[in-house]
Amino acid sequence: MQDSDVFKENNGSSPSLDEQARSLGREAAAAGSQAREKVTSTIQEQAAKISDKAKNVAADTGAKIENLIDEQRASGASYLQNVADLVHQAADVFDKEIPQASQYIHQAAQQIDTVAETVRTRRMREVADDMQHFARRQPALFFGGALFLGFAAVRVFRANSSPSSQDSEHARQ
């Protein structure tokens, strides 16, 4: 039998190799398509689960950060209130000797009181935006206020430092 005879026999009784190959190709394509759909579906489900977990973690983290900021905001407002009280006390010292200076110092302390109340009652993002706008409108006043607060902070920290560190500083001098 020659090759041509085999092809003639296959044409009449059973599917040819070509048809069998096409059939197997279609079956393989269908199986591949099903596998691709299953893998795609599994990946989408896993991605949705991961996305949900990430959203939950982000929400929890955001809530924790907001709580920490609220705690710090209260602490910052309290600190500013203490600075304002110290500035009012300093102004009281000048009441008799230099009343005009005392008046200006009291006004500065009142502004610090206002800032403390703002920090206490407003969200930090709003306060930061307001400070940024103020710094752009009044850069000299903003810088002067920052400088004053820096000096006040140094004074408060020195006043609150431990006696042992003050004793060691005096011993060096």
Short mmCIF file of the C-alpha atoms (twelve columns), coordinates in Angstrom:
data_MODEL
# 
_entry.id   MODEL 
# 
loop_
_atom_site.group_PDB 
_atom_site.id 
_atom_site.type_symbol 
_atom_site.label_atom_id 
_atom_site.label_alt_id 
_atom_site.label_comp_id 
_atom_site.label_asym_id 
_atom_site.label_seq_id 
_atom_site.Cartn_x 
_atom_site.Cartn_y 
_atom_site.Cartn_z 
_atom_site.pdbx_PDB_model_num 
ATOM 1   C CA . MET A 1   0.000   0.000   0.000  1 
ATOM 2   C CA . GLN A 2   1.222   3.357   -0.879 1 
ATOM 3   C CA . ASP A 3   0.595   6.617   0.897  1 
ATOM 4   C CA . SER A 4   -2.046  7.566   -1.631 1 
ATOM 5   C CA . ASP A 5   -3.938  4.338   -0.888 1 
ATOM 6   C CA . VAL A 6   -4.003  5.173   2.860  1 
ATOM 7   C CA . PHE A 7   -5.473  8.574   2.128  1 
ATOM 8   C CA . LYS A 8   -8.129  7.003   -0.097 1 
ATOM 9   C CA . GLU A 9   -9.082  4.492   2.585  1 
ATOM 10  C CA . ASN A 10  -9.382  7.209   5.257  1 
ATOM 11  C CA . ASN A 11  -11.596 9.325   3.064  1 
ATOM 12  C CA . GLY A 12  -14.298 6.748   2.973  1 
ATOM 13  C CA . SER A 13  -14.490 5.080   6.391  1 
ATOM 14  C CA . SER A 14  -12.967 7.136   9.227  1 
ATOM 15  C CA . PRO A 15  -12.011 10.769  9.782  1 
ATOM 16  C CA . SER A 16  -8.764  11.794  8.233  1 
ATOM 17  C CA . LEU A 17  -5.735  12.769  10.264 1 
ATOM 18  C CA . ASP A 18  -6.368  16.351  9.256  1 
ATOM 19  C CA . GLU A 19  -9.909  16.230  10.648 1 
ATOM 20  C CA . GLN A 20  -8.702  14.497  13.795 1 
ATOM 21  C CA . ALA A 21  -6.058  17.195  14.290 1 
ATOM 22  C CA . ARG A 22  -8.649  19.924  13.809 1 
ATOM 23  C CA . SER A 23  -10.973 18.235  16.270 1 
ATOM 24  C CA . LEU A 24  -8.198  17.895  18.838 1 
ATOM 25  C CA . GLY A 25  -7.266  21.528  18.227 1 
ATOM 26  C CA . ARG A 26  -10.854 22.649  18.879 1 
ATOM 27  C CA . GLU A 27  -11.005 20.554  22.047 1 
ATOM 28  C CA . ALA A 28  -7.664  21.945  23.223 1 
ATOM 29  C CA . ALA A 29  -8.813  25.489  22.452 1 
ATOM 30  C CA . ALA A 30  -12.049 24.914  24.375 1 
ATOM 31  C CA . ALA A 31  -10.147 23.423  27.324 1 
ATOM 32  C CA . GLY A 32  -7.678  26.315  27.213 1 
ATOM 33  C CA . SER A 33  -10.522 28.810  27.105 1 
ATOM 34  C CA . GLN A 34  -12.200 27.165  30.105 1 
ATOM 35  C CA . ALA A 35  -8.914  27.096  32.004 1 
ATOM 36  C CA . ARG A 36  -8.287  30.764  31.146 1 
ATOM 37  C CA . GLU A 37  -11.791 31.710  32.328 1 
ATOM 38  C CA . LYS A 38  -11.323 29.755  35.546 1 
ATOM 39  C CA . VAL A 39  -7.903  31.302  36.220 1 
ATOM 40  C CA . THR A 40  -9.236  34.772  35.377 1 
ATOM 41  C CA . SER A 41  -12.201 34.264  37.693 1 
ATOM 42  C CA . THR A 42  -9.955  33.021  40.506 1 
ATOM 43  C CA . ILE A 43  -7.562  35.939  40.057 1 
ATOM 44  C CA . GLN A 44  -10.456 38.416  40.075 1 
ATOM 45  C CA . GLU A 45  -11.856 36.885  43.263 1 
ATOM 46  C CA . GLN A 46  -8.459  36.992  44.961 1 
ATOM 47  C CA . ALA A 47  -7.891  40.565  43.778 1 
ATOM 48  C CA . ALA A 48  -11.281 41.581  45.197 1 
ATOM 49  C CA . LYS A 49  -10.435 39.945  48.540 1 
ATOM 50  C CA . ILE A 50  -7.034  41.652  48.656 1 
ATOM 51  C CA . SER A 51  -8.618  44.967  47.697 1 
ATOM 52  C CA . ASP A 52  -11.221 44.619  50.457 1 
ATOM 53  C CA . LYS A 53  -8.530  43.764  52.998 1 
ATOM 54  C CA . ALA A 54  -6.426  46.721  51.864 1 
ATOM 55  C CA . LYS A 55  -9.431  49.037  52.182 1 
ATOM 56  C CA . ASN A 56  -10.122 47.742  55.690 1 
ATOM 57  C CA . VAL A 57  -6.487  48.178  56.716 1 
ATOM 58  C CA . ALA A 58  -6.439  51.679  55.232 1 
ATOM 59  C CA . ALA A 59  -9.653  52.620  57.033 1 
ATOM 60  C CA . ASP A 60  -8.362  51.233  60.340 1 
ATOM 61  C CA . THR A 61  -5.028  52.980  59.895 1 
ATOM 62  C CA . GLY A 62  -6.757  56.225  58.967 1 
ATOM 63  C CA . ALA A 63  -8.905  56.042  62.090 1 
ATOM 64  C CA . LYS A 64  -5.865  55.370  64.272 1 
ATOM 65  C CA . ILE A 65  -3.951  58.247  62.709 1 
ATOM 66  C CA . GLU A 66  -6.919  60.555  63.164 1 
ATOM 67  C CA . ASN A 67  -7.134  59.571  66.845 1 
ATOM 68  C CA . LEU A 68  -3.419  60.252  67.300 1 
ATOM 69  C CA . ILE A 69  -3.778  63.611  65.578 1 
ATOM 70  C CA . ASP A 70  -6.719  64.484  67.823 1 
ATOM 71  C CA . GLU A 71  -4.624  63.642  70.883 1 
ATOM 72  C CA . GLN A 72  -1.742  65.741  69.590 1 
ATOM 73  C CA . ARG A 73  -4.117  68.545  68.674 1 
ATOM 74  C CA . ALA A 74  -5.388  68.679  72.255 1 
ATOM 75  C CA . SER A 75  -1.824  68.615  73.531 1 
ATOM 76  C CA . GLY A 76  -0.791  71.367  71.105 1 
ATOM 77  C CA . ALA A 77  -3.772  73.517  72.069 1 
ATOM 78  C CA . SER A 78  -2.924  73.070  75.733 1 
ATOM 79  C CA . TYR A 79  0.694   74.032  75.063 1 
ATOM 80  C CA . LEU A 80  -0.380  77.159  73.168 1 
ATOM 81  C CA . GLN A 81  -2.752  78.068  75.989 1 
ATOM 82  C CA . ASN A 82  0.150   77.784  78.448 1 
ATOM 83  C CA . VAL A 83  2.289   80.013  76.217 1 
ATOM 84  C CA . ALA A 84  -0.536  82.562  76.059 1 
ATOM 85  C CA . ASP A 85  -0.819  82.497  79.851 1 
ATOM 86  C CA . LEU A 86  2.934   83.079  80.164 1 
ATOM 87  C CA . VAL A 87  2.750   85.982  77.721 1 
ATOM 88  C CA . HIS A 88  -0.162  87.490  79.692 1 
ATOM 89  C CA . GLN A 89  1.934   87.164  82.862 1 
ATOM 90  C CA . ALA A 90  4.855   88.865  81.125 1 
ATOM 91  C CA . ALA A 91  2.528   91.671  80.036 1 
ATOM 92  C CA . ASP A 92  1.322   92.089  83.618 1 
ATOM 93  C CA . VAL A 93  4.911   92.808  84.655 1 
ATOM 94  C CA . PHE A 94  4.994   95.771  82.266 1 
ATOM 95  C CA . ASP A 95  1.565   97.163  83.285 1 
ATOM 96  C CA . LYS A 96  2.968   99.776  85.668 1 
ATOM 97  C CA . GLU A 97  6.318   100.494 84.051 1 
ATOM 98  C CA . ILE A 98  5.504   100.480 80.316 1 
ATOM 99  C CA . PRO A 99  1.721   100.333 79.850 1 
ATOM 100 C CA . GLN A 100 1.876   100.622 76.042 1 
ATOM 101 C CA . ALA A 101 4.232   97.647  75.766 1 
ATOM 102 C CA . SER A 102 1.991   95.754  78.141 1 
ATOM 103 C CA . GLN A 103 -0.984  96.442  75.886 1 
ATOM 104 C CA . TYR A 104 0.825   95.098  72.810 1 
ATOM 105 C CA . ILE A 105 2.013   92.044  74.700 1 
ATOM 106 C CA . HIS A 106 -1.550  91.357  75.909 1 
ATOM 107 C CA . GLN A 107 -2.767  91.647  72.302 1 
ATOM 108 C CA . ALA A 108 -0.130  89.133  71.215 1 
ATOM 109 C CA . ALA A 109 -1.213  86.811  74.032 1 
ATOM 110 C CA . GLN A 110 -4.834  87.187  72.921 1 
ATOM 111 C CA . GLN A 111 -3.827  86.153  69.409 1 
ATOM 112 C CA . ILE A 112 -2.104  83.086  70.851 1 
ATOM 113 C CA . ASP A 113 -5.307  82.336  72.794 1 
ATOM 114 C CA . THR A 114 -7.230  82.531  69.519 1 
ATOM 115 C CA . VAL A 115 -4.785  80.185  67.805 1 
ATOM 116 C CA . ALA A 116 -5.030  77.744  70.733 1 
ATOM 117 C CA . GLU A 117 -8.813  77.729  70.478 1 
ATOM 118 C CA . THR A 118 -8.606  77.252  66.721 1 
ATOM 119 C CA . VAL A 119 -6.258  74.294  67.147 1 
ATOM 120 C CA . ARG A 120 -8.567  72.840  69.784 1 
ATOM 121 C CA . THR A 121 -11.752 73.104  67.693 1 
ATOM 122 C CA . ARG A 122 -10.704 72.721  64.058 1 
ATOM 123 C CA . ARG A 123 -9.319  69.839  62.052 1 
ATOM 124 C CA . MET A 124 -5.570  69.866  61.536 1 
ATOM 125 C CA . ARG A 125 -5.834  70.094  57.750 1 
ATOM 126 C CA . GLU A 126 -7.925  73.265  58.071 1 
ATOM 127 C CA . VAL A 127 -5.446  74.754  60.546 1 
ATOM 128 C CA . ALA A 128 -2.495  73.907  58.302 1 
ATOM 129 C CA . ASP A 129 -4.240  75.482  55.299 1 
ATOM 130 C CA . ASP A 130 -5.017  78.628  57.301 1 
ATOM 131 C CA . MET A 131 -1.426  78.872  58.536 1 
ATOM 132 C CA . GLN A 132 -0.147  78.472  54.990 1 
ATOM 133 C CA . HIS A 133 -2.453  81.222  53.699 1 
ATOM 134 C CA . PHE A 134 -1.486  83.489  56.598 1 
ATOM 135 C CA . ALA A 135 2.225   82.879  55.934 1 
ATOM 136 C CA . ARG A 136 1.721   83.890  52.302 1 
ATOM 137 C CA . ARG A 137 -0.272  87.015  53.182 1 
ATOM 138 C CA . GLN A 138 1.856   88.153  56.136 1 
ATOM 139 C CA . PRO A 139 5.307   86.533  55.848 1 
ATOM 140 C CA . ALA A 140 7.039   88.947  58.238 1 
ATOM 141 C CA . LEU A 141 4.387   88.558  60.923 1 
ATOM 142 C CA . PHE A 142 4.365   84.793  60.454 1 
ATOM 143 C CA . PHE A 143 8.145   84.617  60.786 1 
ATOM 144 C CA . GLY A 144 8.070   86.893  63.848 1 
ATOM 145 C CA . GLY A 145 5.399   84.739  65.476 1 
ATOM 146 C CA . ALA A 146 7.347   81.575  64.738 1 
ATOM 147 C CA . LEU A 147 10.469  83.159  66.188 1 
ATOM 148 C CA . PHE A 148 8.589   84.247  69.299 1 
ATOM 149 C CA . LEU A 149 7.084   80.782  69.755 1 
ATOM 150 C CA . GLY A 150 10.537  79.288  69.344 1 
ATOM 151 C CA . PHE A 151 11.933  81.503  72.094 1 
ATOM 152 C CA . ALA A 152 8.948   80.724  74.298 1 
ATOM 153 C CA . ALA A 153 9.412   76.997  73.712 1 
ATOM 154 C CA . VAL A 154 13.095  77.206  74.645 1 
ATOM 155 C CA . ARG A 155 12.199  79.099  77.797 1 
ATOM 156 C CA . VAL A 156 9.521   76.553  78.752 1 
ATOM 157 C CA . PHE A 157 11.862  73.632  78.090 1 
ATOM 158 C CA . ARG A 158 14.616  75.231  80.157 1 
ATOM 159 C CA . ALA A 159 12.185  75.898  82.980 1 
ATOM 160 C CA . ASN A 160 11.015  72.279  82.869 1 
ATOM 161 C CA . SER A 161 14.480  70.747  82.633 1 
ATOM 162 C CA . SER A 162 15.603  68.546  85.499 1 
ATOM 163 C CA . PRO A 163 17.531  70.130  88.397 1 
ATOM 164 C CA . SER A 164 20.426  67.706  87.895 1 
ATOM 165 C CA . SER A 165 21.030  69.011  84.364 1 
ATOM 166 C CA . GLN A 166 20.856  72.610  85.630 1 
ATOM 167 C CA . ASP A 167 23.330  71.794  88.404 1 
ATOM 168 C CA . SER A 168 25.767  70.300  85.913 1 
ATOM 169 C CA . GLU A 169 25.468  73.416  83.715 1 
ATOM 170 C CA . HIS A 170 26.236  75.683  86.693 1 
ATOM 171 C CA . ALA A 171 29.166  73.486  87.682 1 
ATOM 172 C CA . ARG A 172 30.728  73.915  84.214 1 
ATOM 173 C CA . GLN A 173 30.549  77.703  84.399 1 
# 
